[in-house]
Structure formats: C-alpha cells, structure tokens
Amino acid sequence: MGLKSTTVCLGYQQITSLSSAVSLTVPQGATMAVIAPLTQGIRWRDDGTDPTASVGMPVSAGAYFNYDGDLKRIRFIQQTGSAELNVSYYA
C-alpha cells in the first residue's frame, strides 16, 4: 500500500482590483494555488514581467487552474473591466 498524500488549505484571497498588474498575498508555507477568475477574463505572467490586458497567458471567466510555480512571482491583470480573482492556497 502507498502512502496517501493530502493537501492542506492555508488560506483564501479575493482580488477585486485588477486594472493594473497585481501579485498574490501568499500565506507562509503555501506551495500551490487554485486560481479562478470571475466575471471577466484575466491574463497572467510569472517570468518577472507584468502582464497587460492583451499580453500574457489568458484564462476565461468561470475557468480555473492550479499553479505550483513560484507563487511570489505570478502577476495578474484583467482583460476587460470589473474582473475578480479568487485564490485558494495549499501546502
């Protein structure tokens, strides 16, 4: 029998101001996040350059993705006005 690996939720964040590029407020010990844009699509980059409304990896409203890269480097911006972003953090 193998060992069961479980994740532990370390926090939640909702970002409602995405008119300029924003980073996450990462809880200590978090190594992964589930990221879900609401109401409008967003773009993200994690290469040290801010995304813009037309440049970066797009994610549609209502979709979500798991991110396990450097949580302190990823940044987000809305594609059009009034986007919101929900983030749950895990270890």
N, C-alpha and C positions, 0 to 999 in steps of 0.2 A: 504494500500500500504506500502511495506517495503522501507527502505532507501537503496539507491544504494551505494555500496562501490566501490571506484575506487582506483587503484594503480597509483603511480606517479614514473616515471623513474628518478633516481637520478644520473645515470652515466653508463659508459661502460668501460670495460677494456679488452685488448687483451694481453695474456701472451704467449710469443713465446719461452721462455727458460724454459723447464720443465725437464731437465736432472737430477736435484735434486729437492727435495720437496720444493714447494713454497706455500705461503699463498696469500690471496687476499688483495688488497688495497681498503678497504671498505669506501664508502662515508658516511659522518655523516648522521644519520637518516635512513640508509638502514636496512631493516628487512628481505629482501628476495632477492634471486638472481636466474636468469635463466642462467644455465651453459651449454655450448656446446663445446665439443672437436672437432677440425678439424684435418684432415689429418691422425691422429693416435689415438688409444685409450688411455685413461688415467685411473688412479686409484686415489681414494680419501679416506681420513680418517678425522674424526672430534673428535676423542677420545683423543687427546693430543699426539699421536704417529705419526711420519711421515710415509706415505705410501711408498712402494717400487714398482718397476716395476712388482712384482709378488704378492704383498700383499696389500690389500685394496679393496674398492668397485670399480669394473670395470665399465667404460662407454665407449662404442664404438664410434669411429669417426662418425660424422653425427647424432648422437643421442643428446638429451639434457635432463636436468632435472631441476626441481625447487627445491631450497634449502631454508628452512626457519629456520634452526638451528642457532647456534652461528657462524656468518659469519667470525669472527676473529679467530676461531679455525680450520676451514676446511683447509686442505692442499692437494696439487695435485702433481702428478708426471706422466711422460709419461710411457707407457708400452713398446714402442719402439721409436727409434729416430724420431725427427722432428715433434713432436706433437705441436699443438697450442690450446689455450683455449680462447673462447670468453665468456664474462660475462656481463650481464646487471643487474643493481641493482635497486631495487624498495622499496618504503615505502608504 
